[in-house]
Amino acid sequence: MKEMIINGVRVRPGQSINIDIAIARLPTHTLIDLPVFIRRSKVDGPVVLVSGGLHGDEINGVVTVKRMLEENLFQLKMGTLIFIPLVNVYGFLSNSRTFPDGRDLNRSFPGSSRGSLASQIAHMLTTEIIPLIDLGVDFHTGGRMLSNHPQVRVDFKDLRGLELATAFGAPFILNSPHIDKSFRKEAYKNRKHILVFEGGESMRLDNPSVEEGIKGTRRLLRYLDMIEDEIVPASPLRLGESSWLRARVSGIFMPTVGIGDQVKKGQILAKISDPYGQVKVPVKSMANGYVIGLNNQPVINAGDALVHIGRP
């Protein structure tokens, strides 16, 4: 069988092992570890990474991976699962998307062992994790007060990635070209496929998104023949492009649609009013499509992103 070594620790066939990778120290000199949980079958097969918390304030992803671990959801018949529930420990501690110096881990790959904190962790993932895996699912959420309907983002030019996204079966698959210095692009450069799952918003738990993430992972692992599962395959909608509708005026934002809704060109999706009821401005859809993201902030400024419309 293929040898597997993570951070100098050999993981043998049939072994379940937890590894703490020392990554840095806080200013108090407290050591910060990155816990990695490996579940390896006795039978060779795909190596799948399941990760959350690449952005420290995206708690949904952390909880999704945590639940898979604590409920021991997957009994492997072949292959290996590598779980990293919380990648960005620093951001998690400070309720922040980024690191203390403001750097975004997902724009820091491939990283450097002598670079910034984000760069060092990116380097560790690039050298220790990416070479071992065949594919992965990286769980994310929308931003502050920006909620995403459950969706998988993949570059439609990546045919294998699109195949895996279809097997995952989230409600929507959104065409999303690879972004420079991102985890997904770095994996792709190494011929590995990372699916980016988006669901809910940062700093807020969204149980339907967590459940959808778990079900999608089950469908994917069943498709790969790594587990026995009677879960029904899903038929996601493919959205080739998307755009945000932005506010033309400032005021109180009152949407009349919800995430996941189908909308038509010219349909009124929301109204923006002043605090006194004297001014009301409709927000109309510019195309037929689906609401895949929605601003939950009631008080908005001109130019703010309001409704994310995905189009087939």
C-alpha positions in Angstrom: 0.0 0.0 0.0 1.0 3.6 -0.6 3.0 5.1 2.3 1.5 8.0 4.1 3.5 10.3 6.3 2.2 13.6 7.8 4.5 15.8 9.7 7.0 13.0 10.2 4.3 10.6 11.5 3.6 7.4 9.5 -0.1 6.5 9.2 -0.5 2.8 8.7 -3.4 1.0 6.8 -6.5 0.7 9.0 -5.2 3.3 11.5 -7.1 6.2 13.0 -4.7 8.8 14.3 -4.8 12.5 15.4 -1.7 14.6 14.7 -1.0 18.1 16.1 1.2 20.1 13.8 2.9 23.0 15.7 2.5 26.1 13.6 3.5 29.1 15.7 3.3 30.8 19.1 1.1 33.6 20.3 2.7 36.7 21.7 2.2 35.1 25.2 4.4 32.3 24.0 1.5 29.9 24.0 2.0 27.2 21.3 -0.6 27.0 18.5 -1.2 23.6 17.0 -3.1 22.6 13.9 -5.0 19.4 14.7 -5.3 16.9 11.8 -7.4 13.8 12.1 -6.7 10.9 9.8 -9.0 7.9 9.2 -7.4 5.3 7.0 -8.9 2.1 5.7 -7.0 -1.1 5.4 -7.8 -1.0 1.6 -6.1 1.5 -0.7 -8.4 4.1 -2.3 -8.8 7.8 -2.8 -7.4 10.2 -0.2 -9.9 12.9 0.5 -9.3 16.1 2.5 -12.3 17.6 4.4 -11.4 21.1 5.8 -13.1 24.1 7.4 -12.2 27.4 8.9 -9.7 28.5 6.3 -11.3 31.9 7.1 -11.5 32.1 10.9 -14.9 33.7 11.1 -16.6 31.1 8.9 -17.9 28.9 11.7 -20.4 26.9 9.7 -17.5 25.0 8.0 -15.9 24.3 11.3 -19.1 22.9 12.7 -19.7 20.8 9.6 -16.3 19.0 9.8 -16.6 18.8 13.6 -19.9 16.9 13.3 -18.5 14.5 10.8 -15.7 13.7 13.3 -17.7 13.6 16.6 -20.5 11.5 15.1 -18.1 9.2 13.3 -20.3 9.5 10.2 -18.2 7.6 7.7 -17.2 3.9 8.0 -14.6 3.6 5.3 -14.5 0.5 3.1 -11.5 1.9 1.2 -9.3 5.0 1.0 -8.4 7.7 3.5 -10.1 10.7 5.0 -8.1 13.6 6.3 -10.1 16.0 8.5 -8.9 19.5 9.4 -11.9 21.2 11.1 -10.1 24.5 11.8 -7.3 25.7 9.5 -7.1 29.3 10.6 -6.8 29.1 14.4 -5.7 32.7 14.7 -8.8 34.1 12.9 -11.0 31.8 14.9 -9.6 33.2 18.2 -10.2 36.8 17.1 -13.5 36.3 15.2 -11.7 37.4 12.1 -11.5 36.2 8.5 -7.8 37.0 8.3 -4.6 36.7 10.4 -3.4 39.3 12.9 -1.5 41.1 10.2 -4.6 41.3 7.9 -3.4 38.6 5.5 -5.9 36.2 3.9 -4.8 32.6 4.1 -6.7 31.8 0.9 -4.6 34.4 -1.0 -1.3 33.2 0.4 -0.5 29.9 -1.4 1.9 28.3 -2.0 3.4 30.1 0.9 6.8 30.2 2.5 8.4 28.7 5.6 10.0 32.1 6.3 7.0 34.3 5.3 4.1 35.7 7.3 2.0 33.6 9.6 -0.6 33.0 6.7 2.3 32.2 4.3 3.8 29.7 6.8 0.5 27.8 7.2 -0.1 27.9 3.4 3.4 26.4 3.0 2.6 23.6 5.5 -0.6 22.8 3.6 1.2 22.9 0.3 4.0 20.6 1.4 2.4 18.3 3.9 -1.3 17.9 2.8 -1.7 18.6 -0.9 0.9 16.0 -2.0 -1.0 13.3 -0.1 -4.6 13.9 -1.3 -6.5 13.1 -4.5 -9.3 15.6 -3.9 -10.9 17.6 -1.1 -13.9 19.6 0.1 -13.2 23.0 1.6 -16.2 24.4 3.6 -16.8 28.2 3.5 -19.6 30.7 4.2 -20.6 34.1 2.9 -19.2 37.2 4.5 -20.5 39.3 7.4 -24.3 39.6 6.9 -24.0 38.0 3.5 -25.7 34.7 3.4 -25.0 32.1 0.6 -27.5 29.4 -0.4 -25.7 26.0 -0.3 -23.6 25.7 -3.4 -20.3 24.2 -4.7 -17.9 26.4 -6.7 -15.8 24.8 -9.3 -14.1 25.9 -12.6 -16.3 24.4 -15.3 -13.1 23.9 -17.4 -12.0 21.4 -14.8 -14.1 18.4 -16.0 -13.0 16.1 -13.2 -13.9 18.8 -10.7 -17.3 19.3 -12.3 -17.9 15.6 -12.2 -17.1 15.5 -8.5 -19.2 18.6 -7.8 -22.2 16.9 -9.5 -21.7 13.9 -7.3 -21.6 16.1 -4.2 -25.0 17.3 -5.2 -25.4 20.7 -3.5 -28.5 22.6 -4.8 -26.3 24.7 -7.1 -22.9 24.3 -8.9 -21.5 27.7 -9.7 -18.8 28.2 -12.3 -15.9 29.9 -10.5 -12.5 30.2 -12.2 -9.5 29.5 -10.1 -8.2 32.5 -8.1 -4.5 33.2 -7.9 -2.8 32.1 -4.7 -5.9 30.3 -3.4 -5.8 26.9 -1.8 -8.0 25.5 -4.7 -5.7 26.8 -7.4 -2.6 25.5 -5.7 -4.1 22.1 -5.4 -5.2 22.2 -9.0 -1.6 23.1 -10.1 -0.7 19.8 -8.5 -3.5 18.0 -10.3 -5.7 17.7 -7.3 -9.3 18.8 -7.1 -10.7 20.9 -4.3 -14.5 21.6 -4.2 -15.4 24.8 -2.4 -18.7 24.5 -0.6 -20.4 27.8 0.4 -23.4 27.9 2.7 -24.7 30.4 5.3 -22.8 33.5 6.5 -19.8 34.2 8.7 -20.2 34.3 12.5 -23.6 32.7 12.4 -24.5 29.0 12.5 -26.9 27.9 9.7 -28.1 24.3 10.4 -29.5 23.7 6.9 -26.2 24.6 5.3 -24.4 22.3 7.8 -26.7 19.4 7.0 -26.3 20.0 3.2 -22.6 20.0 3.6 -22.7 16.6 5.4 -25.1 15.1 2.9 -23.0 16.3 0.0 -19.9 14.7 1.5 -21.8 11.5 2.0 -22.9 11.5 -1.6 -19.4 12.2 -2.8 -17.8 9.5 -0.7 -20.5 7.0 -1.9 -19.8 8.1 -5.5 -16.1 7.3 -4.9 -17.1 3.9 -3.5 -15.4 4.8 -0.2 -18.4 4.1 1.9 -21.6 2.0 1.8 -24.5 4.5 1.9 -28.1 4.5 0.6 -28.2 8.2 0.2 -30.1 9.3 -2.9 -28.0 11.1 -5.6 -29.0 14.7 -6.2 -29.5 16.7 -9.4 -27.8 20.1 -8.8 -28.4 23.0 -11.1 -25.4 24.4 -13.0 -25.0 28.1 -13.0 -22.5 29.3 -15.6 -22.3 32.9 -14.4 -23.4 35.1 -11.6 -23.5 38.8 -10.6 -24.5 40.9 -7.6 -27.2 43.5 -7.8 -26.0 46.6 -6.0 -27.8 49.4 -4.2 -28.5 52.5 -6.2 -29.4 54.5 -3.1 -28.8 54.2 0.6 -31.5 53.3 3.0 -33.4 50.4 4.7 -33.1 47.2 2.6 -36.3 45.1 2.6 -36.0 42.0 0.4 -39.1 40.2 -0.9 -37.2 37.0 -2.0 -35.2 34.4 -0.1 -32.0 32.6 -1.0 -32.6 29.7 -3.3 -35.6 31.4 -5.0 -36.0 31.4 -8.7 -36.5 34.9 -10.2 -37.3 36.4 -13.5 -35.9 39.4 -15.3 -37.7 42.6 -14.2 -39.0 41.0 -11.0 -38.9 43.2 -7.9 -36.6 41.5 -5.4 -36.5 44.2 -2.7 -37.3 47.8 -1.9 -35.0 50.4 -0.4 -36.7 53.1 1.7 -35.6 56.1 3.8 -36.4 55.9 7.6 -39.4 58.1 7.1 -41.3 56.3 4.4 -41.0 59.1 2.0 -38.7 57.4 -0.6 -39.1 53.8 -1.9 -36.8 52.5 -4.6 -37.4 49.0 -6.1 -34.6 46.6 -6.7 -35.3 44.7 -9.9 -33.7 41.5 -11.3 -31.7 42.1 -14.4 -31.9 38.5 -15.6 -33.6 35.2 -15.1 -31.9 33.0 -12.5 -31.7 32.0 -8.9 -30.9 33.9 -5.7 -27.7 32.3 -4.5 -26.6 35.0 -2.0 -28.5 37.7 0.0 -27.5 40.7 2.1 -29.0 40.4 5.6 -28.0 43.9 6.6 -31.1 46.1 7.0 -29.3 49.4 6.7 -27.3 49.7 3.5 -25.3 52.3 1.5 -25.3 53.0 -2.2 -23.1 50.5 -3.9 -23.6 47.7 -1.4 -24.0 44.2 -2.7 -27.7 43.2 -2.2 -28.7 40.1 -4.1 -26.4 37.5 -5.8 -28.1 36.1 -9.0 -26.8 32.9 -10.6 -27.7 32.3 -14.2 -27.8 28.9 -16.0 
